[in-house]
Amino acid sequence: MSNCNILVVESDEAVREMLGLVLEQANFIPKAVDNVTQAQALLDTRFYDLILLDWRFNGGAGIEWAMRLKNDPIYKDIPIVFLIARGEEEFIINSLDVGADDYITKPFSPRELIARLRVVLLRRGKNQQLAQVKLGDITLDTDQHRFCIGDKWLDVGPTRFKIMHFFMTHPDKVFTRDQLLDHIWGRKVYVEERTVDVHIRRLRKSLDELGRADLVQTVRGHGYRFSLAA
């Protein structure tokens, strides 16, 4: 459970600092922000194992954001734990309806907080796929949402990770943009085809850091292919 990345979204500076300290002492890696815009920007650039979110954040902005995440195929599997103020227990059922994985009532003890977070992470871990996917000299770590080529590791954001995971489990096959949209984003989500090109370019840029941008190949008139063969 150590070294898990926790995204804290809390408008109260004192509470935010306290949560960061408690999480660090428990060997988590916290990143605390005071608004959902910053939180979403962080999610777009790297993977977080859990989101700790104030239920009453900015008059409902946090609730709406949580609902969007749970309806987004890219982020829906990230567990969310709500912080609910004492006296607002009636919102507990509502928080679970929104899609929260758990809640904790303020004020709380640091020991209780860490215990609850570990239970959520453990429960989610049981439903995860195999910890590693390997193809040639490439290893994809589904726990840490990163991959390595040889002995060089690289952390990537959730979308690039999902594309990489799909490619590695479907090597040497050509997929159109529509097929990639269906498999990675889901058929119920409207995403323009050019979005695929944008994320493919970002993935290639990440792979280029390891000297292997050639792994993702453009097949003109058809789409993209992932192959160890140049």
C-alpha contacts under 8 A as a table, 3 or more apart, distances in Angstrom:
res1	aa1	res2	aa2	distance
1	M	4	C	6.24
1	M	28	F	7.82
1	M	118	R	6.83
1	M	121	L	7.49
1	M	122	L	7.84
2	S	26	A	7.49
2	S	27	N	5.18
2	S	28	F	5.56
3	N	27	N	5.89
3	N	28	F	4.88
3	N	29	I	5.69
4	C	27	N	7.92
4	C	28	F	5.16
4	C	29	I	5.82
4	C	48	Y	7.55
4	C	49	D	5.92
4	C	144	Q	7.90
5	N	28	F	6.28
5	N	29	I	4.74
5	N	30	P	5.86
5	N	31	K	7.59
5	N	47	F	7.52
5	N	48	Y	4.92
5	N	49	D	5.27
5	N	50	L	6.86
6	I	28	F	6.87
6	I	29	I	5.96
6	I	30	P	4.66
6	I	31	K	6.28
6	I	48	Y	5.80
6	I	49	D	5.95
6	I	50	L	5.08
6	I	51	I	5.85
6	I	52	L	7.12
7	L	30	P	5.91
7	L	31	K	5.07
7	L	32	A	6.02
7	L	33	V	7.89
7	L	39	A	7.44
7	L	48	Y	6.38
7	L	50	L	6.34
7	L	51	I	4.75
7	L	52	L	6.09
8	V	16	R	7.35
8	V	19	L	7.80
8	V	20	G	7.90
8	V	30	P	6.84
8	V	31	K	5.98
8	V	32	A	4.47
8	V	33	V	6.28
8	V	51	I	5.99
8	V	52	L	4.78
8	V	53	L	6.11
9	V	16	R	7.79
9	V	32	A	5.96
9	V	33	V	5.23
9	V	34	D	5.62
9	V	35	N	6.41
9	V	36	V	7.00
9	V	39	A	6.85
9	V	51	I	7.55
9	V	52	L	6.23
9	V	53	L	4.95
9	V	54	D	6.48
10	E	13	E	7.43
10	E	15	V	7.24
10	E	16	R	5.71
10	E	32	A	7.30
10	E	33	V	6.48
10	E	34	D	5.13
10	E	35	N	7.21
10	E	53	L	6.39
10	E	54	D	5.61
10	E	57	F	6.82
11	S	16	R	7.25
11	S	33	V	7.58
11	S	34	D	4.45
11	S	35	N	6.70
11	S	54	D	7.96
11	S	57	F	6.70
11	S	58	N	7.54
12	D	15	V	5.40
12	D	16	R	6.01
12	D	34	D	7.46
13	E	16	R	4.95
13	E	17	E	6.14
13	E	34	D	7.75
14	A	17	E	5.26
14	A	18	M	6.19
15	V	18	M	5.03
15	V	19	L	6.08
16	R	19	L	5.23
16	R	20	G	6.25
16	R	32	A	6.42
16	R	33	V	7.78
17	E	20	G	5.10
17	E	21	L	6.28
17	E	32	A	7.90
18	M	21	L	5.20
18	M	22	V	6.20
19	L	22	V	5.13
19	L	23	L	6.04
20	G	23	L	5.27
20	G	24	E	6.12
20	G	30	P	5.78
20	G	31	K	7.29
20	G	32	A	6.80
21	L	24	E	5.18
21	L	25	Q	6.22
22	V	25	Q	5.23
22	V	26	A	6.45
22	V	110	P	6.30
23	L	26	A	5.11
23	L	27	N	6.50
23	L	28	F	5.21
23	L	29	I	6.92
23	L	30	P	6.30
23	L	114	I	7.38
24	E	27	N	5.02
24	E	28	F	5.19
24	E	29	I	6.05
24	E	30	P	6.69
25	Q	28	F	7.39
26	A	114	I	7.20
33	V	36	V	7.90
33	V	38	Q	6.50
33	V	39	A	6.41
34	D	38	Q	7.54
35	N	38	Q	5.71
35	N	39	A	6.42
36	V	39	A	4.71
36	V	40	Q	5.95
36	V	61	A	7.38
36	V	62	G	6.70
36	V	65	W	7.06
37	T	40	Q	5.28
37	T	41	A	6.29
38	Q	41	A	5.06
38	Q	42	L	6.30
39	A	42	L	5.20
39	A	43	L	6.32
40	Q	43	L	4.99
40	Q	44	D	6.23
41	A	44	D	5.19
41	A	45	T	6.70
42	L	45	T	5.32
42	L	46	R	6.30
43	L	46	R	5.53
43	L	47	F	6.22
43	L	48	Y	6.96
43	L	157	G	7.12
43	L	158	P	7.45
44	D	47	F	7.96
44	D	157	G	5.94
44	D	158	P	6.92
44	D	159	T	7.68
45	T	156	V	6.95
45	T	157	G	4.59
45	T	158	P	7.49
46	R	155	D	7.16
46	R	156	V	5.54
46	R	157	G	3.73
46	R	158	P	6.27
47	F	144	Q	7.95
47	F	145	H	6.38
47	F	156	V	7.04
47	F	157	G	5.29
47	F	158	P	5.43
48	Y	51	I	7.22
48	Y	78	I	7.26
49	D	78	I	6.19
49	D	79	P	7.18
49	D	121	L	7.65
50	L	78	I	5.73
50	L	79	P	5.04
50	L	80	I	5.96
50	L	81	V	7.62
50	L	121	L	7.57
51	I	78	I	7.19
51	I	79	P	6.29
51	I	80	I	4.77
51	I	81	V	6.25
52	L	80	I	6.02
52	L	81	V	5.00
52	L	82	F	6.00
52	L	83	L	7.13
53	L	57	F	7.61
53	L	62	G	7.03
53	L	80	I	7.02
53	L	81	V	6.21
53	L	82	F	4.92
53	L	83	L	5.96
54	D	57	F	5.13
54	D	62	G	6.93
54	D	82	F	5.60
54	D	83	L	4.63
54	D	84	I	6.61
55	W	60	G	7.61
55	W	62	G	6.44
55	W	63	I	6.41
55	W	82	F	5.50
55	W	83	L	5.59
55	W	84	I	5.58
55	W	95	S	7.64
56	R	59	G	5.82
56	R	60	G	5.97
56	R	62	G	6.97
56	R	63	I	7.62
56	R	84	I	7.40
57	F	60	G	5.92
57	F	61	A	6.11
57	F	62	G	5.01
57	F	63	I	7.51
58	N	61	A	5.42
58	N	62	G	6.72
59	G	62	G	7.79
60	G	63	I	5.19
60	G	64	E	6.32
61	A	64	E	5.21
61	A	65	W	6.09
62	G	65	W	5.04
62	G	66	A	6.11
63	I	66	A	5.10
63	I	67	M	6.28
63	I	98	V	7.51
64	E	67	M	5.15
64	E	68	R	6.31
65	W	68	R	5.08
65	W	69	L	6.26
66	A	69	L	5.11
66	A	70	K	6.25
66	A	80	I	7.67
66	A	98	V	7.21
66	A	99	G	7.67
66	A	100	A	7.98
67	M	70	K	5.18
67	M	71	N	6.28
67	M	98	V	5.83
67	M	99	G	7.05
68	R	71	N	5.17
68	R	72	D	6.19
69	L	72	D	5.10
69	L	75	Y	5.41
69	L	76	K	5.47
70	K	73	P	7.59
70	K	75	Y	6.61
70	K	76	K	4.14
70	K	77	D	7.43
70	K	98	V	7.98
70	K	99	G	6.44
71	N	75	Y	7.98
71	N	76	K	6.13
72	D	75	Y	5.55
72	D	76	K	5.48
72	D	189	V	7.71
73	P	76	K	5.40
73	P	77	D	7.75
73	P	184	I	7.88
73	P	185	W	5.86
73	P	186	G	6.66
74	I	77	D	7.65
74	I	158	P	6.73
74	I	159	T	6.40
74	I	162	K	7.79
74	I	184	I	7.85
74	I	185	W	6.63
75	Y	78	I	5.71
75	Y	158	P	7.57
76	K	79	P	7.78
79	P	100	A	7.09
79	P	101	D	5.72
79	P	120	V	7.36
79	P	121	L	7.72
79	P	124	R	7.63
80	I	99	G	7.77
80	I	100	A	5.14
80	I	101	D	5.47
80	I	102	D	6.96
81	V	100	A	5.86
81	V	101	D	5.77
81	V	102	D	4.84
81	V	103	Y	5.05
81	V	104	I	7.34
81	V	117	L	7.74
82	F	95	S	7.21
82	F	100	A	6.74
82	F	102	D	6.54
82	F	103	Y	4.51
82	F	104	I	6.36
83	L	103	Y	5.85
83	L	104	I	5.22
83	L	105	T	5.92
83	L	106	K	6.60
84	I	88	E	6.56
84	I	89	E	7.30
84	I	91	F	7.76
84	I	92	I	7.69
84	I	103	Y	6.86
84	I	104	I	6.10
84	I	105	T	4.74
84	I	106	K	5.90
85	A	88	E	5.68
85	A	89	E	7.64
85	A	105	T	5.51
85	A	106	K	4.70
85	A	107	P	7.13
86	R	89	E	6.55
86	R	105	T	5.79
86	R	106	K	5.58
86	R	107	P	7.06
87	G	90	E	7.95
88	E	91	F	5.74
88	E	92	I	7.69
89	E	92	I	5.39
89	E	105	T	7.91
90	E	93	I	6.74
90	E	94	N	7.65
91	F	94	N	4.97
91	F	95	S	6.05
92	I	95	S	5.10
92	I	96	L	6.46
92	I	103	Y	7.28
93	I	96	L	5.19
93	I	97	D	6.20
94	N	97	D	4.94
94	N	98	V	6.23
95	S	98	V	5.12
95	S	99	G	6.68
95	S	100	A	5.70
95	S	103	Y	7.65
96	L	99	G	5.13
96	L	100	A	4.84
96	L	101	D	6.92
96	L	102	D	7.22
97	D	100	A	7.22
100	A	103	Y	7.21
101	D	120	V	6.93
102	D	116	R	7.92
102	D	120	V	7.26
104	I	108	F	7.35
104	I	113	L	7.16
104	I	116	R	7.89
105	T	108	F	6.29
108	F	112	E	6.68
108	F	113	L	6.80
109	S	112	E	5.25
109	S	113	L	6.35
110	P	113	L	5.09
110	P	114	I	6.23
111	R	114	I	5.37
111	R	115	A	6.13
112	E	115	A	5.12
112	E	116	R	6.12
113	L	116	R	5.30
113	L	117	L	6.25
114	I	117	L	5.14
114	I	118	R	6.11
115	A	118	R	5.21
115	A	119	V	6.29
116	R	119	V	5.16
116	R	120	V	6.38
117	L	120	V	5.17
117	L	121	L	6.21
118	R	121	L	5.06
118	R	122	L	5.94
119	V	122	L	5.07
119	V	123	R	6.00
120	V	123	R	5.12
120	V	124	R	6.15
121	L	124	R	5.15
121	L	125	G	5.97
122	L	125	G	4.93
122	L	126	K	6.50
123	R	126	K	5.50
123	R	127	N	7.20
124	R	127	N	5.45
124	R	128	Q	6.65
125	G	128	Q	5.18
128	Q	131	A	7.60
128	Q	142	T	7.95
129	Q	142	T	7.34
130	L	133	V	7.18
130	L	142	T	7.29
131	A	141	D	5.81
131	A	142	T	5.14
131	A	143	D	5.80
132	Q	139	T	6.54
132	Q	140	L	5.39
132	Q	141	D	4.62
132	Q	142	T	5.89
132	Q	143	D	7.91
133	V	139	T	5.76
133	V	140	L	4.95
133	V	141	D	6.66
133	V	142	T	7.68
133	V	165	H	7.87
133	V	168	M	7.59
133	V	169	T	7.82
134	K	137	D	7.33
134	K	138	I	5.69
134	K	139	T	4.55
134	K	140	L	6.24
134	K	168	M	7.73
135	L	138	I	5.22
135	L	139	T	6.59
135	L	168	M	6.62
136	G	228	L	7.55
137	D	149	I	5.64
137	D	150	G	5.42
138	I	147	F	7.09
138	I	148	C	5.67
138	I	149	I	4.55
138	I	150	G	6.52
139	T	147	F	5.46
139	T	148	C	5.30
139	T	149	I	6.58
140	L	145	H	7.48
140	L	146	R	6.14
140	L	147	F	4.25
140	L	148	C	6.61
140	L	165	H	7.18
141	D	144	Q	5.64
141	D	145	H	5.65
141	D	146	R	5.50
141	D	147	F	5.73
142	T	145	H	4.98
142	T	146	R	7.11
145	H	155	D	6.68
145	H	156	V	6.93
145	H	157	G	7.87
145	H	158	P	7.42
145	H	161	F	6.40
146	R	153	W	6.92
146	R	154	L	5.59
146	R	155	D	4.44
146	R	156	V	5.93
146	R	161	F	7.06
147	F	153	W	5.63
147	F	154	L	5.54
147	F	155	D	6.78
148	C	151	D	6.22
148	C	152	K	5.13
148	C	153	W	4.08
148	C	154	L	5.95
149	I	152	K	5.55
149	I	153	W	6.82
149	I	210	L	6.92
152	K	210	L	7.01
154	L	206	S	7.75
156	V	160	R	6.26
156	V	161	F	6.09
156	V	206	S	7.61
157	G	160	R	5.63
157	G	161	F	6.13
158	P	161	F	5.00
158	P	162	K	6.15
159	T	162	K	5.16
159	T	163	I	6.28
159	T	199	H	7.48
160	R	163	I	5.10
160	R	164	M	6.04
160	R	199	H	6.61
160	R	200	I	7.78
160	R	202	R	7.39
160	R	203	L	5.71
161	F	164	M	5.03
161	F	165	H	6.02
162	K	165	H	5.01
162	K	166	F	6.13
162	K	184	I	6.68
163	I	166	F	5.14
163	I	167	F	6.11
163	I	184	I	6.67
164	M	167	F	5.11
164	M	168	M	6.04
164	M	203	L	7.80
165	H	168	M	5.23
165	H	169	T	6.23
166	F	169	T	5.27
166	F	170	H	6.12
166	F	183	H	8.00
166	F	184	I	7.45
167	F	170	H	5.00
167	F	171	P	5.70
167	F	225	R	7.62
167	F	226	F	5.66
168	M	171	P	5.47
168	M	226	F	7.21
170	H	173	K	6.33
170	H	226	F	7.77
171	P	225	R	7.28
171	P	226	F	5.37
171	P	227	S	5.61
172	D	225	R	5.96
172	D	226	F	5.58
172	D	227	S	4.88
172	D	228	L	7.96
173	K	225	R	5.59
173	K	226	F	7.00
174	V	219	V	7.35
174	V	222	H	7.26
174	V	223	G	6.35
174	V	224	Y	5.47
174	V	225	R	4.60
174	V	226	F	7.77
175	F	178	D	7.99
175	F	179	Q	5.85
175	F	180	L	6.35
175	F	222	H	7.16
175	F	223	G	5.44
175	F	224	Y	5.46
175	F	225	R	6.42
176	T	179	Q	5.17
176	T	180	L	6.34
176	T	222	H	5.61
176	T	223	G	4.28
176	T	224	Y	6.52
177	R	180	L	5.11
177	R	181	L	6.12
177	R	193	E	5.98
177	R	196	V	6.41
177	R	223	G	5.96
177	R	224	Y	7.72
178	D	181	L	5.05
178	D	182	D	6.26
178	D	193	E	6.88
179	Q	182	D	5.13
179	Q	183	H	6.15
180	L	183	H	5.19
180	L	184	I	5.78
180	L	185	W	7.66
180	L	196	V	7.50
181	L	184	I	5.48
181	L	185	W	5.18
181	L	186	G	6.35
181	L	187	R	7.30
181	L	191	V	7.27
181	L	193	E	7.49
181	L	196	V	7.17
182	D	185	W	5.78
182	D	186	G	4.49
182	D	187	R	4.89
183	H	186	G	5.70
183	H	187	R	7.80
185	W	189	V	6.45
185	W	191	V	7.75
186	G	189	V	5.74
187	R	190	Y	7.51
191	V	195	T	6.72
192	E	195	T	5.49
192	E	196	V	7.60
193	E	196	V	5.53
193	E	197	D	7.20
194	R	197	D	5.07
194	R	198	V	6.40
195	T	198	V	5.07
195	T	199	H	6.36
196	V	199	H	5.30
196	V	200	I	6.05
197	D	200	I	5.04
197	D	201	R	6.16
198	V	201	R	5.25
198	V	202	R	6.41
199	H	202	R	4.92
199	H	203	L	6.10
200	I	203	L	5.01
200	I	204	R	6.13
200	I	216	V	7.93
201	R	204	R	5.08
201	R	205	K	6.16
202	R	205	K	5.01
202	R	206	S	6.32
203	L	206	S	5.06
203	L	207	L	6.17
204	R	207	L	4.91
204	R	208	D	5.92
204	R	212	R	7.96
204	R	213	A	4.87
204	R	214	D	7.77
204	R	216	V	6.75
205	K	208	D	4.98
205	K	209	E	6.69
205	K	213	A	6.78
206	S	209	E	5.38
206	S	210	L	7.33
206	S	213	A	7.70
207	L	210	L	5.29
207	L	211	G	6.37
207	L	212	R	5.18
207	L	213	A	4.81
207	L	215	L	7.90
208	D	211	G	4.57
208	D	212	R	5.21
208	D	213	A	4.48
209	E	212	R	7.55
210	L	213	A	7.84
212	R	215	L	5.86
213	A	216	V	6.41
214	D	217	Q	6.27
214	D	230	A	6.42
215	L	226	F	5.54
215	L	227	S	5.43
215	L	228	L	5.88
215	L	229	A	7.63
215	L	230	A	7.05
216	V	224	Y	6.86
216	V	225	R	5.85
216	V	226	F	4.67
216	V	227	S	6.75
217	Q	224	Y	5.63
217	Q	225	R	5.14
217	Q	226	F	6.11
217	Q	227	S	7.46
218	T	223	G	6.04
218	T	224	Y	4.71
218	T	225	R	6.49
219	V	222	H	5.54
219	V	223	G	5.24
219	V	224	Y	5.51
219	V	225	R	6.92
220	R	223	G	6.46
227	S	230	A	7.11
